[in-house]
Amino acid sequence: MIIEEQFPPGTPVCVTQTFEMRDKIVRAKVVGGVQAWEALPTGSWHAHGKNDKLWLKRLKLRKADGEITLLIIDDTTEIAKLEKA
């Protein structure tokens, strides 16, 4: 199943992303409601993807305080469905 079908707009989720730094691994969590899924180019001219750009999957979330955040979803991203409040 495609990930977008598992988490349609309106679904409350917790997204955990892992970042490897020089001497440690950092895990960041963002909680919010799915607003939209988008595939947008990076702007990198050397990526050699569609139209010579690398297209990345992005998830737009609305946090509880109303803030909108746009996350790049990669193979290390974990998304968990939450119960509705």
N, C-alpha and C positions, 0 to 999 in steps of 0.2 A: 504494500500500500504506500502511496506517495505521502510524504510527511504533511503536506498541506491539507490532505484529506483527513488526517488524524486530528489536526488542530485547526478547525475552520474559524473564521472570524467570530468573536464573542466568547471563545473558549478561554477560561482562566488557566494560566500556565506558570510554571517556575522554570526558567531557563538558566542552566548552569554552563558556564564557559570556562575552559582551562587554558591558562597562559603559561608557557615555559619561559622563565626568566633566567638570567645568568646562573644563579645559584639556588633557585627555588622554583616551585610550581605554585601558581596563584589560581584559586577558583573563585569566580565571581558569579553571584546569583542575582537574577532580576525576576520580579514577580509582576504580572500584569495580565491584561486581557488582549488576546490576539485581535489586531485591527486589520492587518493585511499581510500577504506574502508578496514579495517582489523579487524579480531578477533584474539587477542593474549592472551596467558595466563599471569596471574599476577606473577606467580612464587611462589605464596603462597601455601604451602603444606597443610594447614588446611582448604582450601576453599571447598573441596568436590564437585568439578565440574568434567568436562571431564578430565580424567587422573589425578584426584585429584588436579586439578588446577581450579581457577576461570577465565573464559574467558571474556574479556571485549572488547566492540566494540570501535575501534579507527578510527579517521578520520585524514588522512594526507592532509594538506593544503600547498599550495605554496603562500606565501605573495607577495605583489607587488615588494618588494625589493629582491625577490628570495629566501628568507629564507624558509626552510621547517619546519613545526611544526606538531607534532602529538598530537591530543587531544583525551582524553577519553570521550566518549559520554555516558551520563546517562539520567535518567528520567527528570532531571531539565534543561538539555541542550536545548537551543532554536537555531534553524537553520533557517535563512531567505535567500531566493534566491535573489541575486542582479541582476540588469541589467548589461549586458556586457558593458565594457568601450568603 
